[in-house]
Amino acid sequence: MNLRFMTKKIKGLSIAFFAMLGMVQAQEADQALSVDTTSNSKKVKLDGIAAVVGDYVILESDIDKTLIDLKNQGASTEDVTRCGLLGKLMEDRLYAHQAVQDSLLVSDDMVNAQSDRQIQQLTQQIGSVEKMLSYYKKPDMESFREELFEINKLRMLSEKMQSKIVEEIEVTPEEVRQFFYKIPEDERPVFGAELEIAQIVKQPEAPEEEKQKVINQLKEIRQDVLENDASFKVKAILYTQDGASRANGGLYSMTKETQFVKEFKDVAFSLQEGEISEPFETIFGYHIILVEKVRGQERDIRHILMTPEIPQSSIDKAVSELDTIRQQILDGKYTFAEAALNFSEEKETKFDGGLLRNPVNFDSRFELTKMDPTLYNQVRDLKDGEISRPVREDDQRGGAPKFKIMKISNRYDEHVADFAKDYMKIQELALREKQFKAIKEWMNEHIDDTYIHVDPENRGCNFANNWVKQ
């Protein structure tokens, strides 16, 4: 078994759909339609068809657009072939086709909500709706939405089917052990240099009078919208401190699964269409929410976020407290872990000695080459065992700043995988291999059971799957 090859294959299978419009659209290829009247099956033949999978047709132009999309997204296409892209597009359509057969449906509301979010993001990035349509060579928003809808529907069906295939797959410790020791020693993976990082956090508090000032301002805005028919959208553009939604007038499309804090979702889903909430608090500050539209389980909301002003005296107090804690650790009064438990105001880390968790896999290690740039810049000059001076960290989502002292708890140099030291990573690789095998078995079974046609010009491709059923 070649582990490097295996993990590359797994990564390929985990991608739900290569082409999601990308950064630029290819020109639509003209397709000549003709009917094959000699066939009793009444099949329609399109000039330029590359393959058919179940109810899905793949055109040669689909392959062209996928390749252009990959290039414009900055992906390396050196090893990408037309045959490889065609095989991937066929995989996605087989997943989507079988999802429909198995009634793993995706509602139009969910697809439209996703499309709306993408249009919001694209409009913000490009500058205006008109520029976006020009950029993607679309005559109007309706045609753009139609194409985006079809792309998202197929992608979401494909992802749902893949998740269903692997959702109950687990690996036992014995399977992990067998997986690792089957790998020849000279082929065992090499893990890059990693750090374990701990921190103690202080969050400066705004005084009560500042909090009440923000609450009163939000109440005035709410009253102006309700009583004077003022525009909530305009108010959000003028007053919200949520930089991610300000340009769109505080607009978000969301479901109960969308990644918002619980307090925010609880309020959003307690309101009827057209209602505006009273001011409420989250970790980011104070909000009011307008429910603009309800579409089944989806809803479009607008919100205004305001954070109470934190006086310099509160900031100075937080920094002074951290300086004192740092000195007490250096004097041996506390260990870093003890100080984190007693003094840190970050509940996610204080009970674990201040140890940060990697958001990708919840491991305590951060690989240097994959670290978030902000975190890397905070610790890059720290020596082992050294404790930083207080560091300010601004919340990109609009919340109040926090201050922290940091320490590198452990440093792991680049090394060949070790079963004891790298168990979590090896477990992840073992799970991926088991998922890969399950998907491969599923793929072989459903290729046999599904109508598949590959154009004669593409039958010479060396596909990873038996698409030509030889």
ROTILO-775658 format. One record per residue (C-alpha): residue number from 1; chain; x, y, z. Coordinates in steps of 0.001 Angstrom, whole numbers, plus 500000, padded with zeros to 6 digits. Layout:
> NUM,A,X,Y,Z
...
//
This chain:
> 1,A,500000,500000,500000
> 2,A,501306,503427,499037
> 3,A,500036,505769,501759
> 4,A,500844,508947,499853
> 5,A,498826,507753,496871
> 6,A,495985,506595,499108
> 7,A,495596,509906,500931
> 8,A,495658,511782,497632
> 9,A,492812,509623,496359
> 10,A,490824,510177,499541
> 11,A,491168,513900,499202
> 12,A,489846,513695,495677
> 13,A,486803,511753,496787
> 14,A,485988,514190,499565
> 15,A,485554,517112,497185
> 16,A,481851,517332,496438
> 17,A,482033,519365,493255
> 18,A,484971,520943,491399
> 19,A,483130,523647,489496
> 20,A,480978,526129,491412
> 21,A,481291,528982,488926
> 22,A,484851,529596,490200
> 23,A,486271,533048,489605
> 24,A,485191,533349,485980
> 25,A,482757,531638,483620
> 26,A,483742,530100,480313
> 27,A,481816,531147,477255
> 28,A,478878,528789,476693
> 29,A,479621,526324,473931
> 30,A,477029,526163,471152
> 31,A,475423,522747,471119
> 32,A,473530,521437,468070
> 33,A,470459,519402,468990
> 34,A,469402,516456,466881
> 35,A,467052,513537,467443
> 36,A,468088,509991,466637
> 37,A,464909,508757,464908
> 38,A,466320,505296,464253
> 39,A,466307,504355,467935
> 40,A,463193,502828,469477
> 41,A,464275,504227,472870
> 42,A,463733,507780,471542
> 43,A,467057,508945,473002
> 44,A,468088,512498,472275
> 45,A,471633,513002,471139
> 46,A,473357,516285,471797
> 47,A,476406,517167,469765
> 48,A,479090,517602,472414
> 49,A,477834,515108,475016
> 50,A,480754,513651,476965
> 51,A,478788,511231,479138
> 52,A,475403,510476,480687
> 53,A,474976,509287,484279
> 54,A,471420,508390,485268
> 55,A,469359,511516,484647
> 56,A,472393,513786,484241
> 57,A,474077,514811,480992
> 58,A,477705,516015,480987
> 59,A,478695,518175,478029
> 60,A,482206,518621,476705
> 61,A,481766,522311,477586
> 62,A,481233,521296,481231
> 63,A,484753,519837,481247
> 64,A,486123,523015,479641
> 65,A,484434,525242,482205
> 66,A,485614,523089,485104
> 67,A,489230,523359,483938
> 68,A,488957,527141,483548
> 69,A,487342,527434,486970
> 70,A,490171,525477,488591
> 71,A,492799,527663,486944
> 72,A,491065,530861,488003
> 73,A,490737,529617,491568
> 74,A,494525,529304,491645
> 75,A,494551,525502,491732
> 76,A,497430,523684,490094
> 77,A,496255,521981,486900
> 78,A,499608,520480,485964
> 79,A,498457,516922,486661
> 80,A,494792,517494,485722
> 81,A,493583,515777,482551
> 82,A,490278,515963,480688
> 83,A,489751,512288,481460
> 84,A,490328,512900,485140
> 85,A,487911,515842,485189
> 86,A,485282,513848,483312
> 87,A,485623,511003,485818
> 88,A,485153,513458,488715
> 89,A,482096,515055,487113
> 90,A,480619,511587,486587
> 91,A,481217,510719,490251
> 92,A,479371,513853,491380
> 93,A,476412,513047,489159
> 94,A,476256,509447,490302
> 95,A,476097,510646,493915
> 96,A,473383,513170,493042
> 97,A,471390,510661,490988
> 98,A,471426,508079,493774
> 99,A,470567,510698,496405
> 100,A,467330,511357,494531
> 101,A,466669,507606,494205
> 102,A,467186,507202,497974
> 103,A,464976,510223,498760
> 104,A,467899,512164,500255
> 105,A,466336,515343,498987
> 106,A,467516,518929,499203
> 107,A,464746,521517,499332
> 108,A,464626,524336,496811
> 109,A,464552,526720,499782
> 110,A,467920,525412,501000
> 111,A,469416,525718,497511
> 112,A,468037,529230,497043
> 113,A,469362,530280,500446
> 114,A,472845,529054,499506
> 115,A,472623,530827,496141
> 116,A,471549,534045,497871
> 117,A,474553,533876,500198
> 118,A,476899,533379,497253
> 119,A,475347,536254,495326
> 120,A,475740,538487,498384
> 121,A,479397,537529,498713
> 122,A,480103,537936,494985
> 123,A,478352,541299,494832
> 124,A,480377,542495,497810
> 125,A,483640,541255,496278
> 126,A,483039,542598,492765
> 127,A,481264,545827,493688
> 128,A,477736,545675,492278
> 129,A,475158,543335,490760
> 130,A,475790,544805,487294
> 131,A,479543,544215,487539
> 132,A,478938,540666,488785
> 133,A,476657,539814,485841
> 134,A,479160,541315,483419
> 135,A,482004,539404,485075
> 136,A,480185,536080,484682
> 137,A,478897,536981,481198
> 138,A,475241,536670,482163
> 139,A,472524,538865,480563
> 140,A,470376,539145,483694
> 141,A,470023,537998,487299
> 142,A,467395,535391,486403
> 143,A,469737,533410,484131
> 144,A,472555,533729,486676
> 145,A,470305,532429,489471
> 146,A,469112,529539,487314
> 147,A,472642,528348,486602
> 148,A,473744,528862,490193
> 149,A,470669,526954,491394
> 150,A,471477,523913,489222
> 151,A,475126,523921,490285
> 152,A,474268,524168,493983
> 153,A,471486,521595,493793
> 154,A,473794,519009,492256
> 155,A,476605,519807,494688
> 156,A,474347,519592,497762
> 157,A,472791,516305,496620
> 158,A,476269,514902,495973
> 159,A,477517,515963,499416
> 160,A,474431,514539,501107
> 161,A,474923,511160,499437
> 162,A,478619,511021,500313
> 163,A,477876,511902,503931
> 164,A,475255,509160,504066
> 165,A,477738,506559,502805
> 166,A,480333,507262,505495
> 167,A,478258,508634,508394
> 168,A,478343,505459,510499
> 169,A,481907,504409,509717
> 170,A,484250,504320,512711
> 171,A,487626,502773,513478
> 172,A,488554,500834,516597
> 173,A,491938,501206,518328
> 174,A,492859,497769,516983
> 175,A,492030,498836,513428
> 176,A,494210,501920,513893
> 177,A,497083,499760,515138
> 178,A,496758,497320,512217
> 179,A,496531,500185,509735
> 180,A,499749,501780,511020
> 181,A,501886,498659,511234
> 182,A,500907,497550,507737
> 183,A,502627,500629,506340
> 184,A,506250,499864,505396
> 185,A,508629,501897,507543
> 186,A,510076,503738,504555
> 187,A,506556,504789,503450
> 188,A,505229,506058,506778
> 189,A,503964,509661,506618
> 190,A,506141,512559,507741
> 191,A,504405,515144,509937
> 192,A,505591,518747,509821
> 193,A,506850,520807,512760
> 194,A,504078,521506,515269
> 195,A,503426,523627,518332
> 196,A,501215,523325,521394
> 197,A,500124,526770,522566
> 198,A,498516,527874,525833
> 199,A,497037,531238,526703
> 200,A,495469,533185,529573
> 201,A,492796,535665,528486
> 202,A,491324,538816,529988
> 203,A,488263,540462,528430
> 204,A,487925,544181,529281
> 205,A,484400,544995,530454
> 206,A,482342,547968,529380
> 207,A,480725,549842,532283
> 208,A,476970,549522,532769
> 209,A,476302,553073,531594
> 210,A,477957,552297,528222
> 211,A,475886,549125,527863
> 212,A,472680,551033,528580
> 213,A,473639,553719,526069
> 214,A,473870,551083,523303
> 215,A,470594,549431,524359
> 216,A,468806,552786,524254
> 217,A,470202,553577,520803
> 218,A,469027,550226,519439
> 219,A,465574,550817,520935
> 220,A,465404,554207,519196
> 221,A,466333,552619,515855
> 222,A,463700,549918,516335
> 223,A,461049,552499,517187
> 224,A,461951,554638,514149
> 225,A,461542,551647,511821
> 226,A,458253,550527,513378
> 227,A,456601,553927,513838
> 228,A,458073,556058,511056
> 229,A,458642,553398,508383
> 230,A,462394,554071,508389
> 231,A,464506,551583,506412
> 232,A,466110,548905,508593
> 233,A,468572,548254,505758
> 234,A,469741,551869,505712
> 235,A,469971,551924,509503
> 236,A,472175,548810,509399
> 237,A,474477,550361,506796
> 238,A,474818,553457,508976
> 239,A,475089,551934,512439
> 240,A,475974,548238,512521
> 241,A,479440,547293,513717
> 242,A,479308,543926,511965
> 243,A,481748,544539,509134
> 244,A,480810,541293,507357
> 245,A,477209,542384,506729
> 246,A,477325,546191,506769
> 247,A,477510,546610,502990
> 248,A,474438,544375,502582
> 249,A,472392,546224,505190
> 250,A,472955,543606,507894
> 251,A,471547,540797,505727
> 252,A,472103,537090,506425
> 253,A,470307,534006,505108
> 254,A,470246,531296,507754
> 255,A,468875,527974,508946
> 256,A,469027,526425,512392
> 257,A,472231,524692,511269
> 258,A,473960,527941,510272
> 259,A,476986,528753,512420
> 260,A,475664,531560,514595
> 261,A,475861,531691,518370
> 262,A,472891,530116,520171
> 263,A,471488,533358,521561
> 264,A,471361,534884,518078
> 265,A,469625,531868,516517
> 266,A,467157,531590,519388
> 267,A,465957,535139,518796
> 268,A,465986,534887,514992
> 269,A,463774,531795,515022
> 270,A,461404,533129,517677
> 271,A,460234,535975,515414
> 272,A,457613,536021,512681
> 273,A,458187,537558,509256
> 274,A,458300,541346,509580
> 275,A,458958,541347,513347
> 276,A,461854,543214,514961
> 277,A,463370,541943,518196
> 278,A,464059,543917,521301
> 279,A,467792,544502,521956
> 280,A,469566,541363,523176
> 281,A,473124,540443,524087
> 282,A,475628,537940,522673
> 283,A,479383,537617,523103
> 284,A,479770,540165,520268
> 285,A,477664,542932,521805
> 286,A,474007,543959,521528
> 287,A,471747,543267,518540
> 288,A,468331,543862,517103
> 289,A,467019,541502,514388
> 290,A,464443,542013,511642
> 291,A,463068,538850,510030
> 292,A,462672,539938,506426
> 293,A,461537,536685,504786
> 294,A,460688,533135,505881
> 295,A,461124,530294,503388
> 296,A,460313,527025,505116
> 297,A,463316,526252,507316
> 298,A,465297,529169,505883
> 299,A,464929,532820,506696
> 300,A,466467,536091,505591
> 301,A,467249,538367,508524
> 302,A,468812,541766,508930
> 303,A,470554,542718,512133
> 304,A,472300,545664,513687
> 305,A,475196,545015,516057
> 306,A,476506,547598,518485
> 307,A,479269,547048,520999
> 308,A,479501,549235,524104
> 309,A,482576,551439,524167
> 310,A,485291,550067,526403
> 311,A,487137,552886,528184
> 312,A,490902,552982,528266
> 313,A,490777,552434,532010
> 314,A,489238,548960,531482
> 315,A,491885,548109,528911
> 316,A,494661,549281,531209
> 317,A,493210,547185,534028
> 318,A,493167,544008,531881
> 319,A,496757,544543,530740
> 320,A,497907,545236,534309
> 321,A,496238,542069,535603
> 322,A,497934,539990,532890
> 323,A,501310,541542,533691
> 324,A,500799,540590,537358
> 325,A,499761,537024,536479
> 326,A,502768,536676,534180
> 327,A,505150,537784,536917
> 328,A,503564,535419,539466
> 329,A,504129,532502,537054
> 330,A,507739,533540,536510
> 331,A,508211,533792,540302
> 332,A,506919,530240,540701
> 333,A,503749,531149,542591
> 334,A,501634,529359,539980
> 335,A,502222,527133,537026
> 336,A,500815,528443,533730
> 337,A,498047,525824,533887
> 338,A,497109,526796,537451
> 339,A,497030,530484,536537
> 340,A,494830,529728,533515
> 341,A,492358,527828,535687
> 342,A,492225,530573,538320
> 343,A,492402,533751,536248
> 344,A,491623,533196,532554
> 345,A,488262,534487,531310
> 346,A,488154,532174,528302
> 347,A,486004,529227,529372
> 348,A,486955,527162,526280
> 349,A,490600,526890,527393
> 350,A,490886,527682,531115
> 351,A,489927,524176,532293
> 352,A,492570,522623,530010
> 353,A,495541,524587,531288
> 354,A,494901,527334,528754
> 355,A,495677,524896,525912
> 356,A,494395,525995,522508
> 357,A,492631,523456,520285
> 358,A,493106,523266,516540
> 359,A,489691,524110,515015
> 360,A,490368,521718,512120
> 361,A,490615,518503,514159
> 362,A,490392,519671,517831
> 363,A,493893,518327,518430
> 364,A,496182,520393,520668
> 365,A,498884,520657,517982
> 366,A,499212,523299,515280
> 367,A,501308,522492,512221
> 368,A,503491,525512,511492
> 369,A,502847,525538,507747
> 370,A,499059,525473,508289
> 371,A,498679,527852,511215
> 372,A,496361,530838,511075
> 373,A,498628,533819,510203
> 374,A,497387,535884,513158
> 375,A,498151,533113,515651
> 376,A,501524,532416,514022
> 377,A,502550,536077,514279
> 378,A,501626,536095,517976
> 379,A,503951,533208,518868
> 380,A,506616,533065,516166
> 381,A,509267,534836,518269
> 382,A,508535,532974,521518
> 383,A,511179,530616,522799
> 384,A,510247,527375,524522
> 385,A,508931,528078,528025
> 386,A,508869,531842,527474
> 387,A,505690,533757,528365
> 388,A,504675,536641,526126
> 389,A,503837,540132,527229
> 390,A,500087,540951,526957
> 391,A,498911,540690,523348
> 392,A,495835,542497,522003
> 393,A,493521,540511,519728
> 394,A,490691,542284,517915
> 395,A,487583,540275,517072
> 396,A,487103,540236,513293
> 397,A,483405,539460,513792
> 398,A,482745,542722,515593
> 399,A,483115,541751,519241
> 400,A,485169,543518,521865
> 401,A,488977,543081,521869
> 402,A,490625,540717,524305
> 403,A,494109,540592,525784
> 404,A,496191,537518,526519
> 405,A,499543,536169,527551
> 406,A,500803,533132,525631
> 407,A,503237,530290,525998
> 408,A,504527,527516,523744
> 409,A,503880,524438,525859
> 410,A,505495,521917,523509
> 411,A,507336,521960,520233
> 412,A,507467,518959,517896
> 413,A,510034,518917,515108
> 414,A,509274,517393,511719
> 415,A,509297,513632,512162
> 416,A,508244,510299,510754
> 417,A,504909,509174,512209
> 418,A,505162,507578,515645
> 419,A,502224,505417,516758
> 420,A,502199,506632,520367
> 421,A,502953,510304,519778
> 422,A,500806,510752,516670
> 423,A,497878,508481,517465
> 424,A,495212,511089,516662
> 425,A,496627,511780,513205
> 426,A,497094,508086,512481
> 427,A,493513,507434,513606
> 428,A,492317,510081,511151
> 429,A,494259,508447,508307
> 430,A,492882,505022,509232
> 431,A,489349,506404,509236
> 432,A,489884,508014,505832
> 433,A,491150,504751,504388
> 434,A,488091,502903,505700
> 435,A,485796,505601,504303
> 436,A,487628,505448,500984
> 437,A,487064,501702,500757
> 438,A,483381,502111,501609
> 439,A,482944,504757,498929
> 440,A,484820,502629,496394
> 441,A,482554,499654,497104
> 442,A,479485,501870,496890
> 443,A,480714,503348,493609
> 444,A,481317,499946,492003
> 445,A,477898,498659,493076
> 446,A,475954,501677,491817
> 447,A,477843,501989,488553
> 448,A,476561,498488,487741
> 449,A,472982,499457,488659
> 450,A,472797,502858,486906
> 451,A,472364,503784,483257
> 452,A,475738,505165,482156
> 453,A,476822,506134,478667
> 454,A,480316,507376,477804
> 455,A,480836,508962,474405
> 456,A,483051,506767,472182
> 457,A,485681,509511,472028
> 458,A,486077,509293,475828
> 459,A,485999,505523,476229
> 460,A,489762,505322,475892
> 461,A,490186,507217,479165
> 462,A,491906,505339,481961
> 463,A,489132,506034,484505
> 464,A,489574,505226,488170
> 465,A,486080,503687,488063
> 466,A,484551,501241,485601
> 467,A,482417,503817,483799
> 468,A,482497,501951,480478
> 469,A,481465,498724,482275
> 470,A,484064,496494,480664
//
